[in-house]
Amino acid sequence: MSFYSTNMNTVNMEDISKEELELLNSKLGLHSLLRTKKVNIAKALKETKYAVEFRKRQEELIKMQQWVIENDKKVVLLFQGRDAAGKGGAIRRITEYINPRHFRIVALDKPTDDERQQWFFQRYINQLPKPGEIVLFDRSWYNRAVVEPVNGFCTNREYEIFMSQVNEFEKMLIESDTYLIKFYFSITKDEQARRFKDIKENPLKRWKMTPVDERAQELWDEYTKYKELMFDKTNTDHAPWKIIDANQKSKARLEAINHVLSTIPFGS
């Protein structure tokens, strides 16, 4: 009986299958084994299995996009969630290998003076996909459901009007032969604080912190109140929310991809 011992774990090599050994000997497996000073076979095997599964799902995303292109379908993916919940990272993984000519990532800045005087949804309508295109919104019209009222960026009347119109707006969108998937990335208060600390301490990430982010912990309960109202009013049969537990980024990204693949009927 042979064992592999490290400072972190002890692995019975007889418990590792032939397939798992081949995984560890692959390029992905060797990278997982050797990327840290302390070798941890169990962790490396878990990471490698995840990486292999993730690669397979990304290959399926390519097939899904090709179906969208060939059949002139329109797809909208909305990514909402608390600050530092991992929305941007999930979007990057989804779009990593698909054809850049047939998708767009939309992250709108605050509205211009002209846009403030338009119908609220107009600036988003201008960003909707054309046939054969996927559009991913890094935050969306749902800013008015949570971020704006919490931070005083809209009036109570503007909030109420939005909440009375959004379900019909989405129904019209879907009836125009558009697939709409709404993600909400959910993290705990402690995890958000940890991620904010990491961002502030990393000179390559500091630009991500905004004045709104700085107040997110202080306003946590207010965000929770409006988030729950949003779910209560807008989790409809025609456009339900997919809530992702995003405390673990890798798991959240895979879950989001799997949901897209199971919702878009590209295999039928």
C-alpha positions in Angstrom: 0.0 0.0 0.0 1.4 3.4 -1.0 0.7 6.8 0.4 1.5 10.3 -0.7 2.1 12.6 2.3 2.3 16.3 2.5 2.1 18.9 5.2 -1.6 19.4 4.2 -3.0 15.9 3.6 -2.3 12.2 3.3 -3.6 10.4 0.2 -3.9 6.7 -0.3 -2.7 6.2 -3.9 -4.7 3.0 -4.2 -7.9 5.1 -3.8 -7.0 7.1 -6.9 -8.5 5.6 -10.1 -6.7 5.2 -13.4 -8.8 8.0 -14.8 -8.0 10.3 -11.9 -4.3 9.5 -12.3 -4.5 10.4 -16.0 -6.1 13.7 -15.0 -3.3 14.5 -12.6 -0.8 13.7 -15.3 -2.5 16.0 -17.8 -1.4 19.6 -18.5 -4.2 20.9 -16.3 -3.5 18.4 -13.5 0.2 19.1 -13.4 -0.5 22.8 -13.3 -2.8 22.3 -10.3 -0.2 20.1 -8.6 2.7 22.4 -9.0 1.3 25.9 -8.8 1.9 26.0 -5.0 4.8 25.0 -2.9 2.8 22.6 -0.8 1.5 19.7 -2.9 -2.1 18.8 -2.2 -3.2 15.9 -4.4 -6.9 16.0 -3.2 -7.1 19.7 -3.9 -5.3 19.4 -7.2 -7.6 16.6 -8.3 -10.7 18.6 -7.4 -9.4 21.6 -9.3 -8.5 19.6 -12.3 -11.9 17.9 -12.5 -13.5 21.3 -12.2 -11.3 22.7 -15.0 -12.1 19.8 -17.3 -15.9 20.1 -16.6 -15.7 23.9 -17.1 -13.9 23.5 -20.5 -16.6 21.1 -21.6 -19.3 23.6 -20.7 -17.5 26.4 -22.5 -17.4 24.1 -25.6 -21.2 23.8 -25.3 -21.5 27.6 -25.1 -19.8 27.7 -28.5 -22.4 25.3 -29.9 -25.2 27.3 -28.3 -23.9 30.5 -29.8 -23.7 28.9 -33.2 -27.3 27.9 -32.9 -28.2 31.5 -32.0 -26.4 32.8 -35.1 -27.7 30.2 -37.5 -31.3 30.6 -36.4 -31.3 34.4 -35.9 -32.2 34.1 -32.2 -31.9 36.9 -29.7 -30.5 36.3 -26.2 -30.4 38.7 -23.3 -28.5 37.7 -20.1 -28.9 40.0 -17.1 -26.4 40.0 -14.3 -27.4 41.6 -11.0 -26.1 41.3 -7.5 -24.4 43.1 -4.7 -21.1 44.9 -5.3 -18.2 42.5 -5.6 -20.5 39.5 -6.1 -18.6 38.3 -9.1 -20.9 39.4 -12.0 -18.0 40.6 -14.2 -16.0 37.4 -13.7 -18.9 35.2 -14.6 -19.5 37.3 -17.8 -15.8 36.9 -18.7 -15.9 33.2 -18.4 -19.1 32.9 -20.4 -17.7 34.9 -23.2 -14.1 33.7 -23.1 -14.2 31.5 -26.2 -17.4 32.4 -28.0 -17.4 34.5 -31.2 -16.8 38.2 -30.3 -18.6 39.3 -33.5 -21.9 38.0 -32.2 -22.0 39.1 -28.6 -21.9 42.4 -26.7 -21.3 43.2 -23.0 -23.3 46.2 -21.9 -22.3 48.1 -18.8 -24.1 51.5 -19.0 -22.8 54.5 -17.2 -25.1 56.9 -15.4 -27.7 58.4 -17.8 -27.1 61.6 -19.7 -29.4 64.6 -19.2 -31.2 63.6 -22.4 -31.6 60.0 -21.2 -33.0 61.2 -17.9 -35.9 62.8 -19.8 -36.6 59.7 -21.9 -38.7 56.8 -21.0 -36.6 54.9 -18.5 -36.3 51.7 -20.6 -35.3 53.5 -23.7 -31.6 53.4 -23.2 -31.8 49.7 -22.6 -34.0 49.1 -25.6 -31.2 50.7 -27.7 -28.8 48.0 -26.4 -31.0 44.9 -27.1 -29.7 42.2 -29.4 -30.2 42.0 -33.1 -31.0 38.6 -34.6 -28.1 36.2 -34.1 -26.7 38.1 -31.2 -26.2 37.6 -27.4 -26.2 40.7 -25.2 -24.9 40.4 -21.6 -25.9 43.2 -19.2 -23.4 43.8 -16.4 -26.2 45.4 -14.3 -29.3 46.4 -16.1 -32.6 48.1 -15.8 -32.9 46.5 -12.3 -30.5 49.1 -11.0 -33.7 51.1 -10.5 -35.1 48.4 -8.3 -32.3 48.3 -5.8 -29.2 50.5 -6.3 -31.0 53.7 -7.3 -33.5 53.8 -4.4 -31.0 52.7 -1.8 -28.6 55.5 -2.8 -31.2 58.2 -3.6 -30.5 58.2 -7.3 -34.2 58.1 -8.2 -37.4 59.5 -6.6 -40.0 57.3 -5.0 -42.3 58.0 -7.9 -39.7 56.9 -10.4 -39.2 53.7 -8.5 -42.9 53.0 -8.3 -43.3 53.6 -12.0 -40.5 51.2 -12.8 -41.9 48.5 -10.6 -45.3 48.8 -12.3 -43.9 48.6 -15.8 -40.9 46.2 -15.7 -42.9 42.9 -15.8 -44.9 44.0 -18.9 -41.7 45.3 -20.5 -40.0 41.9 -20.1 -43.2 40.2 -21.3 -43.1 42.2 -24.5 -39.4 41.5 -24.9 -39.9 37.8 -24.6 -42.9 37.9 -27.0 -40.6 39.5 -29.6 -38.8 36.2 -29.7 -36.0 37.1 -27.3 -34.6 34.7 -24.7 -34.3 36.5 -21.4 -32.3 35.1 -18.5 -32.0 37.0 -15.2 -29.2 36.2 -12.8 -28.8 37.5 -9.3 -25.4 36.8 -7.7 -25.8 36.5 -3.9 -23.0 36.8 -1.4 -22.8 37.2 2.4 -21.9 40.4 4.1 -18.7 38.9 5.4 -17.7 37.7 2.0 -18.4 41.1 0.5 -16.2 42.7 3.2 -13.4 40.3 2.4 -13.6 41.0 -1.3 -13.6 44.8 -0.7 -10.5 44.4 1.4 -8.8 42.4 -1.4 -9.7 45.0 -3.9 -8.4 47.9 -1.8 -5.1 46.1 -1.1 -4.5 45.2 -4.8 -3.2 48.2 -6.8 -4.5 46.4 -10.0 -8.0 46.3 -8.6 -8.4 49.5 -6.7 -10.1 51.3 -9.6 -13.1 49.0 -9.1 -14.0 50.6 -5.8 -16.6 53.4 -6.3 -18.3 55.7 -3.8 -21.4 53.4 -4.1 -19.2 50.4 -3.2 -17.7 52.3 -0.2 -21.2 52.5 1.3 -22.4 49.0 0.5 -21.6 47.5 3.9 -23.2 50.4 5.7 -26.4 50.1 3.6 -26.5 46.3 3.6 -29.9 46.1 5.2 -31.4 48.6 2.9 -30.1 46.7 -0.1 -31.6 43.5 1.4 -35.0 45.2 1.8 -35.1 46.4 -1.8 -33.7 43.2 -3.2 -36.5 41.2 -1.5 -39.1 43.6 -2.9 -37.6 43.1 -6.3 -37.8 39.3 -6.1 -41.3 39.5 -4.8 -42.6 41.7 -7.6 -40.5 40.6 -10.6 -39.9 36.8 -10.2 -42.5 36.0 -12.8 -43.4 32.8 -14.6 -42.3 34.3 -17.9 -39.1 35.9 -16.5 -38.0 34.2 -13.3 -34.8 35.0 -11.4 -32.0 32.5 -11.1 -30.3 33.2 -7.8 -26.7 32.1 -7.7 -24.9 31.4 -4.4 -21.7 33.3 -5.4 -19.6 33.0 -2.2 -17.5 30.5 -4.2 -16.7 32.1 -7.5 -15.8 29.0 -9.5 -18.9 27.1 -8.4 -21.1 30.2 -9.2 -19.6 30.6 -12.7 -20.2 26.9 -13.6 -23.8 27.1 -12.2 -24.5 30.2 -14.3 -23.1 28.5 -17.5 -25.2 25.4 -16.8 -28.3 27.5 -16.4 -27.8 29.2 -19.7 -27.2 25.9 -21.5 -30.3 24.3 -20.0 -32.5 27.3 -20.8 -31.5 28.0 -24.4 -32.9 25.0 -26.5 -29.9 24.8 -28.9 -29.9 21.0 -28.8 -33.5 20.6 -30.0 
